[in-house]
């Protein structure tokens, strides 16, 4: 056991971290491994992979660096989180633009890069860094109204969604735009501007519907299932009906054998068939607990940056979870988006670990004096900058006067 009297880095971390939040994330990771054991063997068989637990083994391999990233990031201070996010933002934004030139085409989109034999989806890593930078800009606009933080945030959104639209990846575009809009609303956006931004989003979706064929097909199939093939959605729906409340039992599912993306986008349907609606409700409860607990931390914090950053990361996590589950339940058009910490995927798992590591770091209990000291350092830095700017004028020698 770690004693409260120990003044070590690990001891201080353990007694200041939100252990319930950390436990909920650990529970999601464990459930993800269990569901990978259930969902991935049929996928490996369809792909002709000899090892039926190929994807399970890879998920465990991805989980090890994800844990390292999550725990390591949770030790950072808010200032270091901002600095690291700024560096990673430019790195992954560059890689995001690189996918348009060097990325392989998969299902009509250029979203991945092969780096040293490893497939990376830059947009997954860009999301949490974008939230931190946007939160910093909005917090500075609240602290210093003379700073054009909101205007810069508008430009930041445009820079990020442009390559996403060109890939194309409208799901990530909508997700990032919704999180950005939520932060803007928290920063004091007027109701009239909320409706204006909503109208702009609706117009953008309408343009995508009329210009991008696969977007139109997905929306048409959602509105009218008879308008085209809806095989995956139909199989996912049948999985929920077949599972009932208690499920068919581990390894007893049958629809997972014909569900193409049962280990990734539709793992929620596999959970419903084998373990029943009760496990699905348990998963829903875990996601809701993480989001609501994080938002409660944000509500109590006095630092505007921490409030916005924690809120943004929680909203990003909650929206991605909700989109995946709603697609599985046929409550919205199909979109390839993973279920956080449950679906198979290396880029998704490690990027989520990075985002949740920052959330845990920002929700750690910090003495009020330490928070105020950081704010005072910012104020002192601005005061010194103003003094330095005015020093030449103040210290200039007076012009000589004639005798």
N, C-alpha and C positions, 0 to 999 in steps of 0.2 A: 504494500500500500504506500501511496505517496502522502507524506505528512504535510499538513498546512504550514508547519514551522520551517520546512525546507525552502530556502530562497534560491532555488535553481530555476533554470529556464523552463524545464519540463514541469516542475512542481507548480510554478506560477501559471503555466498554460493549463494544467489540469484543473486547478481550482478557479479559473476564470472563464473557461470555455463552457458553452451550453451543452452539457452532457446528454440531455434528452434529445436535442437536435442531432447531435452526433450519433446517438443510438438509433434514431429513426433512419438516418442515412445508411448506417450499417445494416439495418434490417432490410432495406431495399436491395442492397448489394447481395445479401444472402438469398433473398427471394429470387433475384435475378439468376443466380447460379442454379437454383433448384429448377426454375422454369426453363433454363437453357438445357438442362438434362432431359426435360420432357419434350421440348420443342425442336431441338436441333438434329437429333438422329435421323428423322425422316427427310430433312433437308439435305443432310450429307448423303443419304442413300440416293435421292433424286439427282444430285450433282455427280454421282459416281465416285465419291470419296470413300476410300476403304475404311478409314477409322470413323465409326459412327459418332464418336465424341470429339470430333475434330473441332467443332465450334465451341464446345464446352471448354476444351483445353485452351483454346485461344482466348476465350473470355477470361479465364483465370489468369493467363499471362498478362492480358491487358489490365486486369484488376490490380496487380501488384504495383505498377507505376502510378495507377490512378490513386491508390491509397497513399503512396509517397507524395504525390502532388497535393492531395487534399490536406494531409496532416502538415506538410511543409508550408503550404500557403497559409494555413490557419495560425502560424506563428507571427505573421507579418503585422506591422503597424499600419494604420490607415495611410500614412504618408508613403510607405514603401509599396503598398498596394497600388496607389496612384502611379508611382514611378514605373513599377513593373508592367502595369496595364498599358501605359503609354508606349513602352518599348514593344510589347507584344502586339499591340494594336497595329503599329506600322509594319511589323514583320508579317502578320497574317493578312493584312490588307494587301500587301504586295503579292503574297502567294495567291490571294483571291483573284487579283487581276491576272496572275500568271496562268490560272486555270483556263482562261479564255483563249490562251495561245498554245499552251503545252499540255493541257489536261485532256485525258482520253475521253471520248464520247461514250457515255453509258446511258441507254434509254433516252437518247436525244438530248442529253444535257452534259455540260462540262463542269463538274463540281469537284473533281478529285485530282490530286497530283500524286505521282509515284516518286517518292524521295528515298533513295538508297534502299529500294525494294519494299518500302513501307507505303501503303496507301493512306493519304491524309486528305481530309475534307477541311480546307481552311475556314469555311464559314462557321463550322462548329466552334472553333477556337476564337473566332472574331467576336462572337456574340457576347460572352462575358466581359471582354475587354471594352467593347463598345458601351456596355451598360455603365462601367466604371467611369469612362471618359465623359459620357453624357451626364452622369450624375454629378461629376466634378464641375462641368460647365453650368449646369442648372443651379448648383449650390453657390457658385461664385456670382451668378446673376442675382441670387437672393441676398447674398452678403453685400455685394457691391453693385447697386443698380446701374452705375455708370459703365460697367463692363458689359460689352455686347455678348454675354454668354449664350443667350437664347438664339441670337442670330448665328453664332458659330455652331451651335447645336443643330440648327437647320442645315447648314452646309455639311456637317458631319454625317447626318442622315442621308443626304443626297449622295455623298461619296461612297457610303457603304452599300446602299441599295442598287446603285447603278450596275456594278458587276454582277450582283445577284439576279437582276432582271435579265441581263445579257446571257447568263449561263444556260437556260433560265432556271431559277429556283424561287417560285412565287410563294411557296410556303414559308421559307425563311424570311423572305421580304416582308410578308404580312406579320410574322412573329416579331421581327425587329421593329417594325413600324408601330405595332401595338405597344410594345414595351416603351419605346421612345415617347409615344403619345401619353402613356401613363405617367412617365416622369415629368413631362411638360405640364400635365394637369396638376400634379403634386406641387410643381413650382409656382402655381398661381395662374394657370391659363384660364382665361375667361370662358364662360359657357358658350358664348357666341363663336369664339375661336374653336372650341371643341367641335361644334356642329360644322364649322367651315372645314376643319381638317378631316372630319368624317365624310364630308361631301367629296373632298379631293380623293380620299381613299376609294370611295364608291366609283368615282369616275375612272380611277386607275384600274380597278377591277373590271369595269365595263370594257375598257380599251383592251385589257388582256383577254377578255372573253371573245372579242371580235377579231383579235390579231394572232392569238396563240392557239393552235388547234387542240393541243392536249388539255389546255385549261377549259376550253369549251366542252370537250368530250366529258371531262370529269364532272363539270357542273350539270350538263345535260343528263348524264347517267344518275346523278344524285336526285335531280328533280323528277326524272322519268326513267325508272330502271329498265323499261322496255326499249329505250332509245339506243342501247348498245350493250356490250358485254359487261356484266358486273360480277364476274366470277368470284373474285376474292372477297368482296363484301358479302355475297350470298353465303359463301362457305363460313365466313366469320360469324354471320348471324346465326347460321345453323349450329355453330359451336356453342354459342350461348344457350340456345334452346336445348341442345343435347346435354349440356352440363347440369342444368337445373341449379338448385341451391347448394348441393353438396358435391357435385361433380361425379365423373365416372371412375375416379381413382387415378393415382400416379401411373403413367404408362398405358392407361386404358383408352386414351382418346383415339378417335378414328379420323375425324375431320382434319387433324393436324397433318395427316399423311398427304393430303392433297392441297394444303394451304401453302402457296408459294413462298410467302415471306413470314412464315410462322415464328421464326426465331428473331425477327427484327420488328417490322412495323405492326405485325398482328400477333405478337406474343400475348397480348391481353386476352385475345380470343382463345388461345391455347390454355391459358390459366383458367378461363371460365369453363372450358369443357372438362378438364381433368380435375380441377379443385373446386369448381362451382362458384356461384355468385358470392358466397361468403368470403372467399379469398379476394375476389374483385373488390368487394366493399372494404376489406382490410387494406388493400393497396390504395384505394381512394382515400381512406382515412389517414394513411401515412403521408400521402402527398398533401392533403389538406392540413395536417398537423404541422408539417414543415413550413408550408407557406404562411399559415396563420401565426405560428410562433415567431417566425422571422419578422412579420409585419408588426407584431406586438413589440418586439425589440426596437424596430424603427420608430414606432410611435413614441417610445420613451426616451430616445436619444436626443441630446441637445445639439449635436453637430449636424448642420444641414447636409454635408457631404455623406456622412454615415447614414442618415435617414434616407436620402435618395438612392444611395448605392444598395443598401439592404433591401429597400422596397423594389428596386429594379431587378435585382438578382432573384428575389422571391417571385416576382411576377413572371419573369422569364421562365423559371422552373415550373411554376404552376400552369402557365399557358401551354408550354410544350407537353406537359402531362395531360392536360385537358384535351388538346387537339388529338393526341394519339388515341385516347380512350373514346372520344367522340367519333373518330373515324371507324374504330372497331365496332361501335354500336350503330353505325350508319346514321349518325346525327349531323354529319357534315360531309362535304365531298372528300374523296380519298386524297390523302397527302402523305408522302413518305416522310414520317417524322418518328423518331424513336421514343420509347417510353423510358424516361430517365432512370439510369442505373439498373434497368431490368432487361431492356432489349440488347441484343448482341451488337457490338460495334466499338472499335478501338478509339476512333476520333471522338465519338459521342461520349464514351465513358470517361476519357481523360479530360476532355473539355468541361464536362459536368463536374468532375472532381475539382478542377481549377476554380470554377464558379462557386461551388459550395464551400471550398476552402476559404475563399475570400469572404463569403457570407459568415462563416463561423468566426473568422478573424475579426470581422467588423461587429459581431454581436457579443464578443467577449466582454466581460465586466471590466471596465476601465474606471479608475478613480476619477471623480469629477474634476479634481485638481489637474490631473493629467490632460483631460480633454480641454480644460480652459487654458492650460499652458500651451497646448498646440495652437489654439486660436490666437493666443497672445503673441506667439512667435510669428504667425502669419501677419498680424497687425503691425508688429514691430518691423518686420521685413518691408511692408508697404510704406511705413513711416520713414525708414531709412532710405528707401528708393526715392520718395518725394523730397527728402532733405538733400540727397545727392543731386537731384535734378535742379533744385533751386539754389544750391551752394555757389555755383559760379557767378550767378547774378548777384547774390548777397555779398560775396567776398570780393567782387570787382573793385579796384581802387577808384576813389572819387577823382573826377577830372580836376586837373590843376586849374586854379583861378589866377587871374592876373593880379599882380600886386597893386 
